[in-house]
Amino acid sequence: MDATATSTAPTTADAGQGGAEHIRLEGVSKVYADGTVGVQELDLDFAAGELTVLVGPSGCGKTTTMKMINRIIEPSTGRILVGDDDVTRVDPVQLRRRIGYVIQNVGLFPHQSIRTNVGTVPKLLGWDKKRTRDRVEELLTTVGLDPATFGDRYPHQLSGGQRQRAGVARALAADPSVLLMDEPFSAVDPVVRERLQGEFLRLQETVRKTIVFVTHDIEEAVRLGDRIAVMSEGGKVEQYATPAELLGRPASPFVADFVGSDRALKRLAVTGIAVEDLEHPPVVHVDDSRAQVREVLERAGARWAVVLDDREDLHGWISTDRAAGDGSVYDASRRMEAWVPVDSTLKNAFAIMLRMEAGWVAVLDGGRFLGVLTPESLHRALRRSVEGQVPETAGAV
Protein backbone atom coordinates (compact mmCIF):
# COMPACT_ATOMS: atom_id res chain seq x y z
CA MET A 1 0.00 0.00 0.00
CA ASP A 2 1.77 3.10 -1.23
CA ALA A 3 1.04 6.56 0.10
CA THR A 4 2.38 9.81 -1.24
CA ALA A 5 2.84 12.92 0.85
CA THR A 6 2.62 15.55 -1.84
CA SER A 7 -0.86 16.68 -0.87
CA THR A 8 -0.22 16.66 2.87
CA ALA A 9 2.99 18.57 3.42
CA PRO A 10 2.78 20.22 6.85
CA THR A 11 2.16 23.94 6.99
CA THR A 12 2.66 26.36 9.85
CA ALA A 13 -0.90 25.66 10.95
CA ASP A 14 0.00 21.98 11.26
CA ALA A 15 2.98 22.51 13.56
CA GLY A 16 4.05 19.30 15.19
CA GLN A 17 2.39 17.09 12.58
CA GLY A 18 3.86 14.74 10.00
CA GLY A 19 6.77 12.38 10.43
CA ALA A 20 7.02 10.82 13.87
CA GLU A 21 7.78 12.15 17.35
CA HIS A 22 9.39 10.60 20.38
CA ILE A 23 7.15 10.17 23.46
CA ARG A 24 8.54 10.24 26.99
CA LEU A 25 6.71 9.45 30.24
CA GLU A 26 8.54 10.71 33.33
CA GLY A 27 7.23 9.62 36.74
CA VAL A 28 3.66 9.49 35.44
CA SER A 29 0.98 8.30 37.87
CA LYS A 30 -2.80 8.30 37.99
CA VAL A 31 -4.51 8.13 41.39
CA TYR A 32 -8.28 8.49 41.49
CA ALA A 33 -10.29 10.41 44.12
CA ASP A 34 -11.12 7.22 46.04
CA GLY A 35 -7.42 6.40 46.34
CA THR A 36 -7.38 3.75 43.60
CA VAL A 37 -4.03 3.66 41.83
CA GLY A 38 -4.56 3.35 38.09
CA VAL A 39 -0.93 3.83 37.06
CA GLN A 40 2.15 4.19 39.23
CA GLU A 41 5.38 6.06 38.52
CA LEU A 42 5.80 5.17 34.87
CA ASP A 43 9.06 5.99 33.13
CA LEU A 44 8.79 4.95 29.51
CA ASP A 45 10.30 6.00 26.19
CA PHE A 46 8.39 5.38 22.96
CA ALA A 47 10.84 5.75 20.10
CA ALA A 48 9.89 7.87 17.09
CA GLY A 49 8.58 5.77 14.23
CA GLU A 50 8.16 2.62 16.32
CA LEU A 51 5.05 0.70 17.31
CA THR A 52 4.97 0.14 21.08
CA VAL A 53 2.39 -2.21 22.56
CA LEU A 54 0.94 -1.90 26.07
CA VAL A 55 -0.31 -5.35 27.06
CA GLY A 56 -1.63 -6.88 30.24
CA PRO A 57 -4.76 -8.19 31.97
CA SER A 58 -7.92 -6.13 32.41
CA GLY A 59 -7.53 -3.33 34.94
CA CYS A 60 -3.74 -3.05 34.68
CA GLY A 61 -3.77 0.57 33.50
CA LYS A 62 -2.76 0.14 29.87
CA THR A 63 -5.69 2.14 28.44
CA THR A 64 -5.32 4.72 31.20
CA THR A 65 -1.66 5.16 30.25
CA MET A 66 -2.52 5.66 26.60
CA LYS A 67 -5.35 8.11 27.35
CA MET A 68 -3.04 10.26 29.45
CA ILE A 69 -0.89 10.87 26.37
CA ASN A 70 -3.70 12.83 24.70
CA ARG A 71 -5.18 14.00 28.02
CA ILE A 72 -8.49 12.24 27.79
CA ILE A 73 -7.37 11.30 31.30
CA GLU A 74 -5.27 13.83 33.20
CA PRO A 75 -2.16 12.46 34.96
CA SER A 76 -1.90 12.95 38.73
CA THR A 77 1.89 13.33 38.71
CA GLY A 78 4.78 13.44 36.27
CA ARG A 79 5.37 14.76 32.77
CA ILE A 80 4.43 13.44 29.35
CA LEU A 81 6.49 14.77 26.47
CA VAL A 82 5.46 14.44 22.83
CA GLY A 83 8.48 15.66 20.96
CA ASP A 84 9.60 18.69 22.95
CA ASP A 85 6.11 19.57 24.22
CA ASP A 86 4.88 18.78 27.71
CA VAL A 87 1.29 17.73 26.96
CA THR A 88 0.06 19.03 30.31
CA ARG A 89 0.98 22.55 29.13
CA VAL A 90 -0.65 22.26 25.70
CA ASP A 91 -4.28 23.07 24.92
CA PRO A 92 -5.95 19.62 25.05
CA VAL A 93 -8.17 20.27 22.02
CA GLN A 94 -5.20 21.29 19.87
CA LEU A 95 -3.22 18.36 21.26
CA ARG A 96 -5.85 15.82 20.21
CA ARG A 97 -6.00 17.24 16.71
CA ARG A 98 -2.32 16.41 16.20
CA ILE A 99 -2.62 12.88 17.64
CA GLY A 100 -4.50 10.18 15.72
CA TYR A 101 -6.81 8.02 17.81
CA VAL A 102 -8.38 4.65 16.90
CA ILE A 103 -10.70 2.80 19.29
CA GLN A 104 -12.20 -0.67 19.42
CA ASN A 105 -15.62 0.25 18.04
CA VAL A 106 -14.15 2.66 15.47
CA GLY A 107 -16.26 5.66 16.54
CA LEU A 108 -17.23 6.79 13.04
CA PHE A 109 -20.04 9.33 12.86
CA PRO A 110 -23.02 7.22 11.70
CA HIS A 111 -24.81 10.08 9.92
CA GLN A 112 -21.78 11.04 7.80
CA SER A 113 -20.32 9.35 4.74
CA ILE A 114 -16.97 7.61 4.96
CA ARG A 115 -15.39 10.40 2.92
CA THR A 116 -16.73 13.04 5.35
CA ASN A 117 -15.68 10.98 8.37
CA VAL A 118 -12.10 10.69 7.14
CA GLY A 119 -11.94 14.43 6.39
CA THR A 120 -13.11 15.47 9.88
CA VAL A 121 -9.79 16.56 11.40
CA PRO A 122 -8.39 18.27 8.27
CA LYS A 123 -11.62 20.29 8.15
CA LEU A 124 -11.21 21.26 11.82
CA LEU A 125 -7.64 22.33 11.07
CA GLY A 126 -8.83 24.62 8.29
CA TRP A 127 -7.47 22.73 5.32
CA ASP A 128 -8.91 23.88 1.98
CA LYS A 129 -11.39 21.61 0.19
CA LYS A 130 -9.00 20.39 -2.50
CA ARG A 131 -6.28 19.48 -0.04
CA THR A 132 -8.78 17.66 2.18
CA ARG A 133 -10.33 15.84 -0.76
CA ASP A 134 -6.95 14.74 -2.11
CA ARG A 135 -5.85 13.50 1.32
CA VAL A 136 -9.09 11.55 1.85
CA GLU A 137 -8.83 9.92 -1.57
CA GLU A 138 -5.19 9.04 -0.92
CA LEU A 139 -5.84 7.49 2.47
CA LEU A 140 -8.90 5.49 1.46
CA THR A 141 -6.83 3.97 -1.30
CA THR A 142 -3.94 3.35 1.09
CA VAL A 143 -6.09 1.40 3.58
CA GLY A 144 -7.70 -0.66 0.82
CA LEU A 145 -11.04 1.13 0.45
CA ASP A 146 -11.65 2.23 -3.14
CA PRO A 147 -12.91 5.85 -2.85
CA ALA A 148 -15.26 5.41 -5.79
CA THR A 149 -16.87 2.39 -4.13
CA PHE A 150 -16.76 3.25 -0.43
CA GLY A 151 -16.35 7.03 -0.20
CA ASP A 152 -20.06 7.87 -0.28
CA ARG A 153 -21.23 4.95 1.82
CA TYR A 154 -22.23 5.27 5.46
CA PRO A 155 -20.66 3.28 8.32
CA HIS A 156 -23.59 0.85 8.59
CA GLN A 157 -23.06 -0.11 4.94
CA LEU A 158 -19.52 -1.39 5.65
CA SER A 159 -18.34 -4.62 7.23
CA GLY A 160 -16.55 -4.55 10.58
CA GLY A 161 -13.16 -4.82 8.91
CA GLN A 162 -13.98 -2.07 6.43
CA ARG A 163 -15.13 0.24 9.23
CA GLN A 164 -11.87 -0.43 11.05
CA ARG A 165 -9.90 0.53 7.94
CA ALA A 166 -11.93 3.72 7.69
CA GLY A 167 -11.16 4.46 11.34
CA VAL A 168 -7.44 4.10 10.69
CA ALA A 169 -7.74 6.39 7.64
CA ARG A 170 -9.53 9.03 9.72
CA ALA A 171 -6.85 8.85 12.42
CA LEU A 172 -4.13 9.39 9.81
CA ALA A 173 -5.96 12.08 7.84
CA ALA A 174 -4.12 15.12 9.23
CA ASP A 175 -0.77 13.29 9.07
CA PRO A 176 -0.33 13.10 12.86
CA SER A 177 3.07 12.43 14.35
CA VAL A 178 1.55 10.07 16.95
CA LEU A 179 -1.14 7.42 16.63
CA LEU A 180 -2.94 5.93 19.66
CA MET A 181 -4.81 2.66 19.14
CA ASP A 182 -7.02 1.12 21.84
CA GLU A 183 -7.71 -2.55 21.02
CA PRO A 184 -8.65 -1.55 17.45
CA PHE A 185 -9.02 -5.06 16.03
CA SER A 186 -10.66 -6.90 18.93
CA ALA A 187 -14.25 -6.42 17.70
CA VAL A 188 -13.78 -8.37 14.46
CA ASP A 189 -13.60 -12.11 13.87
CA PRO A 190 -10.20 -13.89 14.01
CA VAL A 191 -9.79 -14.22 10.24
CA VAL A 192 -10.50 -10.53 9.57
CA ARG A 193 -8.39 -9.59 12.58
CA GLU A 194 -5.33 -11.39 11.26
CA ARG A 195 -5.80 -9.80 7.85
CA LEU A 196 -6.13 -6.32 9.39
CA GLN A 197 -2.99 -6.85 11.46
CA GLY A 198 -1.03 -7.76 8.34
CA GLU A 199 -2.39 -4.78 6.41
CA PHE A 200 -1.62 -2.47 9.31
CA LEU A 201 1.98 -3.68 9.49
CA ARG A 202 2.38 -2.94 5.78
CA LEU A 203 0.82 0.49 6.29
CA GLN A 204 3.22 1.26 9.15
CA GLU A 205 6.16 0.41 6.89
CA THR A 206 4.94 3.26 4.68
CA VAL A 207 3.88 5.92 7.18
CA ARG A 208 6.32 5.15 10.07
CA LYS A 209 4.31 6.84 12.80
CA THR A 210 5.00 6.68 16.53
CA ILE A 211 2.25 4.30 17.61
CA VAL A 212 1.07 3.34 21.09
CA PHE A 213 -1.11 0.25 20.75
CA VAL A 214 -3.19 -1.25 23.57
CA THR A 215 -4.21 -4.92 23.60
CA HIS A 216 -4.81 -7.73 26.06
CA ASP A 217 -3.68 -10.31 23.49
CA ILE A 218 -0.01 -11.32 23.74
CA GLU A 219 -0.16 -12.95 20.28
CA GLU A 220 -1.19 -9.61 18.77
CA ALA A 221 1.44 -7.77 20.82
CA VAL A 222 4.20 -10.08 19.60
CA ARG A 223 3.11 -9.84 15.97
CA LEU A 224 2.77 -6.06 15.83
CA GLY A 225 5.13 -4.54 18.38
CA ASP A 226 8.65 -3.21 17.93
CA ARG A 227 8.67 -3.08 21.75
CA ILE A 228 6.20 -4.39 24.32
CA ALA A 229 5.43 -3.13 27.82
CA VAL A 230 3.82 -5.84 29.97
CA MET A 231 1.74 -4.24 32.72
CA SER A 232 0.34 -5.78 35.91
CA GLU A 233 -2.40 -4.74 38.33
CA GLY A 234 -1.90 -1.28 39.77
CA GLY A 235 -0.34 0.10 36.60
CA LYS A 236 3.14 -1.33 37.09
CA VAL A 237 5.37 -2.14 34.11
CA GLU A 238 6.82 -5.60 34.71
CA GLN A 239 9.00 -5.63 31.59
CA TYR A 240 9.63 -3.37 28.60
CA ALA A 241 11.47 -5.16 25.82
CA THR A 242 11.49 -6.33 22.23
CA PRO A 243 9.22 -9.29 21.45
CA ALA A 244 12.18 -11.67 21.11
CA GLU A 245 13.68 -10.60 24.44
CA LEU A 246 10.31 -10.70 26.19
CA LEU A 247 9.62 -14.25 25.01
CA GLY A 248 13.17 -15.44 25.50
CA ARG A 249 13.94 -13.84 28.86
CA PRO A 250 10.81 -13.04 30.89
CA ALA A 251 11.85 -10.64 33.65
CA SER A 252 9.51 -12.01 36.31
CA PRO A 253 7.20 -14.94 37.08
CA PHE A 254 4.26 -12.67 36.21
CA VAL A 255 5.66 -12.02 32.71
CA ALA A 256 6.49 -15.69 32.18
CA ASP A 257 2.95 -16.65 33.15
CA PHE A 258 1.38 -13.91 31.01
CA VAL A 259 3.28 -14.71 27.82
CA GLY A 260 2.49 -18.40 28.32
CA SER A 261 4.31 -21.68 28.57
CA ASP A 262 4.37 -21.85 24.77
CA ARG A 263 6.54 -18.73 24.54
CA ALA A 264 9.19 -20.66 22.60
CA LEU A 265 6.63 -21.28 19.87
CA LYS A 266 5.55 -17.62 19.95
CA ARG A 267 9.21 -16.67 19.51
CA LEU A 268 9.18 -18.39 16.12
CA ALA A 269 7.00 -15.53 14.87
CA VAL A 270 9.59 -12.86 15.75
CA THR A 271 12.75 -14.73 14.75
CA GLY A 272 14.00 -14.26 11.22
CA ILE A 273 15.88 -16.79 9.14
CA ALA A 274 19.66 -16.46 9.40
CA VAL A 275 21.75 -17.79 6.52
CA GLU A 276 24.23 -19.32 8.97
CA ASP A 277 21.46 -21.55 10.33
CA LEU A 278 20.82 -23.19 6.95
CA GLU A 279 21.93 -26.66 6.02
CA HIS A 280 23.41 -27.42 2.60
CA PRO A 281 22.30 -30.65 0.97
CA PRO A 282 23.91 -32.01 -2.22
CA VAL A 283 23.23 -29.87 -5.29
CA VAL A 284 22.91 -30.95 -8.91
CA HIS A 285 21.82 -29.14 -12.06
CA VAL A 286 19.06 -29.72 -14.60
CA ASP A 287 21.53 -30.63 -17.36
CA ASP A 288 23.36 -33.24 -15.30
CA SER A 289 22.88 -36.91 -16.05
CA ARG A 290 21.20 -39.25 -13.62
CA ALA A 291 24.49 -41.10 -13.33
CA GLN A 292 26.08 -37.88 -12.07
CA VAL A 293 23.28 -37.53 -9.53
CA ARG A 294 23.85 -41.06 -8.24
CA GLU A 295 27.55 -40.32 -7.88
CA VAL A 296 26.86 -37.07 -5.96
CA LEU A 297 24.37 -38.76 -3.65
CA GLU A 298 26.64 -41.72 -2.97
CA ARG A 299 29.57 -39.44 -2.20
CA ALA A 300 27.45 -37.37 0.21
CA GLY A 301 25.70 -40.34 1.77
CA ALA A 302 22.36 -38.63 1.02
CA ARG A 303 19.02 -39.80 -0.34
CA TRP A 304 18.09 -36.63 -2.22
CA ALA A 305 19.59 -33.54 -3.82
CA VAL A 306 18.45 -30.05 -4.71
CA VAL A 307 18.17 -29.32 -8.43
CA LEU A 308 19.22 -25.89 -9.72
CA ASP A 309 18.89 -24.38 -13.18
CA ASP A 310 21.68 -22.70 -15.15
CA ARG A 311 21.12 -19.44 -13.20
CA GLU A 312 21.54 -21.22 -9.86
CA ASP A 313 17.83 -20.70 -9.17
CA LEU A 314 15.80 -23.46 -7.54
CA HIS A 315 14.27 -25.89 -10.01
CA GLY A 316 13.23 -28.77 -7.75
CA TRP A 317 14.66 -31.87 -6.09
CA ILE A 318 15.53 -35.42 -7.00
CA SER A 319 15.62 -38.57 -4.87
CA THR A 320 17.77 -41.69 -5.16
CA ASP A 321 14.99 -43.79 -6.68
CA ARG A 322 14.20 -41.20 -9.37
CA ALA A 323 17.89 -40.95 -10.25
CA ALA A 324 17.88 -44.56 -11.42
CA GLY A 325 18.35 -45.33 -15.08
CA ASP A 326 19.42 -43.00 -17.87
CA GLY A 327 18.31 -39.55 -18.94
CA SER A 328 18.58 -36.00 -17.64
CA VAL A 329 17.86 -34.61 -14.23
CA TYR A 330 15.34 -32.22 -15.78
CA ASP A 331 12.94 -35.05 -16.61
CA ALA A 332 13.37 -36.89 -13.30
CA SER A 333 13.24 -34.00 -10.83
CA ARG A 334 10.19 -32.98 -8.79
CA ARG A 335 8.86 -29.54 -8.09
CA MET A 336 9.95 -28.08 -4.73
CA GLU A 337 6.72 -27.08 -2.99
CA ALA A 338 8.14 -26.44 0.49
CA TRP A 339 10.04 -23.16 0.35
CA VAL A 340 10.09 -19.70 1.98
CA PRO A 341 11.82 -16.40 1.15
CA VAL A 342 14.89 -15.55 3.21
CA ASP A 343 13.13 -12.55 4.78
CA SER A 344 10.46 -14.82 6.26
CA THR A 345 10.27 -15.99 9.89
CA LEU A 346 10.93 -19.33 11.53
CA LYS A 347 7.19 -19.56 12.21
CA ASN A 348 6.38 -19.39 8.50
CA ALA A 349 9.06 -21.96 7.72
CA PHE A 350 7.74 -24.29 10.41
CA ALA A 351 4.15 -23.84 9.17
CA ILE A 352 5.17 -24.73 5.61
CA MET A 353 7.05 -27.76 6.91
CA LEU A 354 3.96 -29.01 8.74
CA ARG A 355 1.50 -28.20 5.96
CA MET A 356 3.58 -29.93 3.29
CA GLU A 357 4.52 -32.78 5.66
CA ALA A 358 8.09 -32.07 4.56
CA GLY A 359 11.32 -32.89 6.34
CA TRP A 360 12.91 -29.65 5.18
CA VAL A 361 12.08 -26.24 3.71
CA ALA A 362 14.12 -24.55 1.00
CA VAL A 363 15.12 -20.92 1.63
CA LEU A 364 15.32 -18.61 -1.38
CA ASP A 365 16.63 -15.13 -2.08
CA GLY A 366 14.45 -14.22 -5.04
CA GLY A 367 14.79 -17.49 -6.94
CA ARG A 368 18.36 -18.18 -5.80
CA PHE A 369 18.72 -21.20 -3.54
CA LEU A 370 20.49 -20.48 -0.23
CA GLY A 371 20.00 -23.71 1.72
CA VAL A 372 17.37 -25.58 3.70
CA LEU A 373 15.89 -25.52 7.16
CA THR A 374 15.29 -28.87 8.81
CA PRO A 375 13.58 -29.48 12.17
CA GLU A 376 17.05 -29.76 13.73
CA SER A 377 18.41 -26.53 12.23
CA LEU A 378 15.17 -24.71 13.02
CA HIS A 379 15.50 -25.74 16.66
CA ARG A 380 19.11 -24.59 16.77
CA ALA A 381 18.11 -21.23 15.27
CA LEU A 382 15.40 -20.79 17.86
CA ARG A 383 17.76 -21.53 20.74
CA ARG A 384 20.36 -19.16 19.35
CA SER A 385 17.82 -16.34 18.90
CA VAL A 386 17.99 -15.33 22.55
CA GLU A 387 21.45 -13.91 23.08
CA GLY A 388 23.21 -14.45 26.35
CA GLN A 389 21.02 -17.25 27.66
CA VAL A 390 22.74 -19.84 29.80
CA PRO A 391 22.20 -23.40 28.52
CA GLU A 392 19.92 -24.37 31.40
CA THR A 393 17.58 -21.45 30.70
CA ALA A 394 17.65 -21.97 26.95
CA GLY A 395 16.69 -25.60 27.30
CA ALA A 396 13.78 -24.76 29.55
CA VAL A 397 11.81 -22.61 27.11
N, C-alpha and C positions, 0 to 999 in steps of 0.2 A: 504494500500500500504506500504509494508515493504521495508526498505532500510538498507543495511549493510554498515559499514564504513571500512571494513577490507582492501579494495583495495585503499582507498583514505586517509589513514592517512597522515596528513601534514608532510612535510619534511622541512628542513631549507630553501629550495628554495621557499616554499609556506608560508613563514612567514606572519602571520596575517590572514591566511585562516582557515576555519573549525570553528565549533561552531557558536557563535554569538557575535557581538560586539555592545556596546553601542554607540549611535550617539548623539552628542551634538552640537546644533547651538547656538552661542553666538553673539548677536548683528549683525546678518547677514542681509545685504541689497544688493539689486541689482538696480542700477540706470543707465539707458542707456545714450548714448552720447547726445540724444536730450532732456534729462532731465526727461524722463518718468520713474516713479518709478515702478519697477516690483515687488519688495519685500521690505518691510520696517522693519528693526530692529527686526528680529525674534530671539526669545529665546525659543528653543524647545529641549526637551529630548526625544529620541526614545530609549526605554528600550531594552536591549539585549534579543533576542528571541521572541520579540513581533511584531505583525503586526500593524503598524500605518498607518492610511488612511488620506491623504490630500484631502479634498473635498471642492467644491465651484463652483461658476459659471465660465463660460469662461472668461479668462483674469484676474483671481484673483491671479495668481502667483504660483499656486500649482505645475505645471510642472517645472517652473523656479526653485523653491525651491529644487525639487528633483534632477534636473540636476546640481545644484551647489554642491551636495554631491559628485558626481564623476567628477566634474570640466568640464563637457561638456559646462557649463556656469560658468564663473569666478565670484565670489562674489565681490561686490564693497567695502564692509566693513565687519568686523567681522571675527570670526573663526568658522570652522567646524571641529569637532573632530570625528574621527572614531576610537574607542578604545582610545589609547593614542596619536594617530597621528593627527596632524593638516594637513588636506588634502591640504592646500595651500602650504605646504612645502614638499609635496611628489611628485615624478615624476608622472605626470598625466597618462602616459601610464601604468606604474606599478600599479597605483591606480585602474584603470579601470579593470585590470586583476584580481584583488582580490574582485571586486564588481560585482555581477550578475546584468544583465540589461535585462528587458523584455518590449517590446514596443507593441503598439496597432496592428501594421501590421506584427508582429513577427520578420521580418528582417532576415529570413533565407537566406543563399546564394543559389540562384536558381539553379546554375550549380553544386552544391555539393549534395551528398546523405545525408539523415538524419543522418546516423552514422557519416559521416565526419563533418557535421554541429555541432553536439553535442560535438565532440572531438576538436573543434577549439581552445578553451582557454587552455586545458591541453597540446595540441601540442605546443602552443606559450610559455608555461611555461617550456617546455623541458621534459615533462613526457615521460617515455619509452613507446613503443608500447603496451606492455601487460597491463601495468597499465591503459593506456588510453582506450584500448579496453574493459577491465573489467569494468571501470567506465561508459563507454557509454552503455554497455549492462545492467548494474545495473540500470541506470537512465531511460532508455527507458522502462524497465519493471516497474519501480516505477511510472512513469506517465501514464501507461496504454497503451504503444505502444510496442507490441511484437517485439523484435529485429529481429526475423527471418522473420516476415511479413513486417515490416516497415523500418528496418535499411538501406536497399539498395534502397529504393524509393527516389524520388526527391520531393521537396516541392509541386510542382504542382500536384503531384499524391495523395496528402493528402487533407482531408476536412479541413475547417477552424478550427474546434475544434482540429483536430489532429495536424495541424501546430502549434497551440497555445501550445499544450502539448510539442511538440518538442522544442519550444522556451523556455519553462520553464526548460526543461531538459538541454538545452545548457547553460542557465544562472546558473544552479546549478553544472555544470560539474566539475569545479575546486574546489568544496566545499567552495564557498565564505562565508565570515562571514556576508555579507550584500547583500540584494537583493532589487533592485529598479524596480518597475513595473508601467509603464505609461499607464493607461487605457487598460490593456492587453486583456480584454474580451469584449470590446465594439464593435468589428467588427464582432461578431458572433450573430446568431439569439437568441432570448430570452430563448428557451428551452436548446440549447447547452450552453448558458452562465450560466444558473443556474446549469447545471451539472458540468461545469468546476469550478465554485465557490465551489461547494461541494467537488469535488476532490482535489482542491487546499487546502481547509481547512484540509482535511485528510492528505495531504502531509505535511503541516506545522506542524501538530502534531508529525510527524516523524522527520523532519529535524530541526525544531525550529530555523529558521534563523531570523535575524533582518530585517524586511521588511518595506520599505516605499512604499506605494501603492497609486497611484493617480487615482481619478475618479471624475466624475461630478454627479454620481448617489448616492443619499443618501441611497437608499435601499441596494445597494451593499456595501456601507461604513458600514452600520449597521450590515449587515450579516458577513462581513469579519473582521472588525477591533477590535483589543483589545482596541485601543484608536483612537479617531478621532479628527483631527484639521479642523475646519470649517474656510475657508478663504474668505475674501471679497475683492472687488476691491482695487487695490493698494497694494496687498500683505500683508494685515493685518490679523492676526489670531483673530477671534472673540471669539472662545471657543475651548479649548483642553480638552477633557474629554472622559470617557468611553461611549459606546453607550447608556447604560441605563441612565446615568447622563445627557447626551446630550439631549435625548428625553424627559426625565422627568423634567429637569430644564434648559431650554434654557437660555443662559446668556444675550441675547439681542434680540430686536425685529427682527433683521436681521436673527439670528439663528432660532428663532421660525418660521419665514416665510420660511426659506430655508428647514428646516426639515419637514414642512408641518403641516396642521391642523389635519392630521390623525396620529400625532406622538404617540398618545396612542396606536393605533393599531400597529404601527411599534415597539413599546416597547415590544409587545408580543413576538417578534422574539428574543429578547435578555434577556428575563426573564425566568429563570428556574422554575421548579416545586418544591415547598417546601412542605415537608411532613405535616407541621403544617397548611397548607392551605387546606388540604384534608378533605372531609366530610366522615362520617362513617355510611353507611346504615346498616340495619339488615343483619346478616350473618347466613347462614345455610350450612349444609354439604350434600354431595351427598347421604349419607346413612341414612339421616333423613327421617322421614315419612312426608307425606303431611299434616297430622294433626299437626305435630310439626311446620311446616312452617306457617300454619294458626295461630297458637298460637303466634309465634314470631312476625308475621306481625300485629296481633291485639294488642299485647302489645306495639309495637313501633308506632302504628298508621300509618303504611306505606303500600304502595301498591305493593312493590316488595322487593326482597332480593337478595343479592349476594350469589352465590353457590360456595363453596370451596371443593376441594378434601381432601383426608386424609393427604396430605402433606401441607395443607393450601395454595395450589396454586389455581389460579382462574380456575373454571370449567365453569361457566356461570351465569345465573340469572333466577329467577322465579317470576312470578307475582301472584297476588291474584287469578285470574281466573284459572290459570294453577295449583294452589295448591288445587283446589277442588277435592273431591273424595278421593279414597285410592291409595296406591302405593308409590313408592319411589320418592325422589326428582330427582334422576338421570334420570328417564324416562321423567319427566315433565319439566326439566329445558331447557333453550335456550342458545345457544352459545352467548358469549359476544363478539360482533364485534368491539365495540367502546372502544379501550384501547390504552394507550401509555406507554412507559417505563419511569421510574422516572427521567432519565437523559434527557428527552425531554424538549421542551420549551412550554410556554403557547400558542404560535402561533400554534404549531403542535396539541396541545390538542383541541384548538378552531376549527381548520380545520377539525379534525376528528369528532367533535361534529356536525359541519354543514354538512359534507359529509354524515354522517350516520343518519342525522336528529334525533339525540339522545339528551336526556335531561341531560345526564351525560357521563363522560368518566372515565373508570377504569384506575388506575395508578398501574403499576406493577414493582417490583424489581426482574428481572428474570421472574419467573412465580408467585412469591409471591404477593398476593394482599395487597396493602397498603391503599387504600381508593379510593374515586372518586372526580373528579372535576365537579361541576355544573356551570351553567352560573353565579350564585351568588358568589360561592367561587372563580371562575376565576376572576371576577371583583374585589373582595377583594384582591386577590393576586397581581393584576396589580396595584391597588392603593398603596399597601404596598411596592411595589418594588422600589419606589423612597423615600429613607430615608430622613427624616427631612422636608418633605413638610408640609406646613400649610394646613389645611382642604380646605380653599378657593382655593388654587392653585391646590391641588390634584383633586378637583372636576371639575376644568376647563379644564383638559386635555382630 
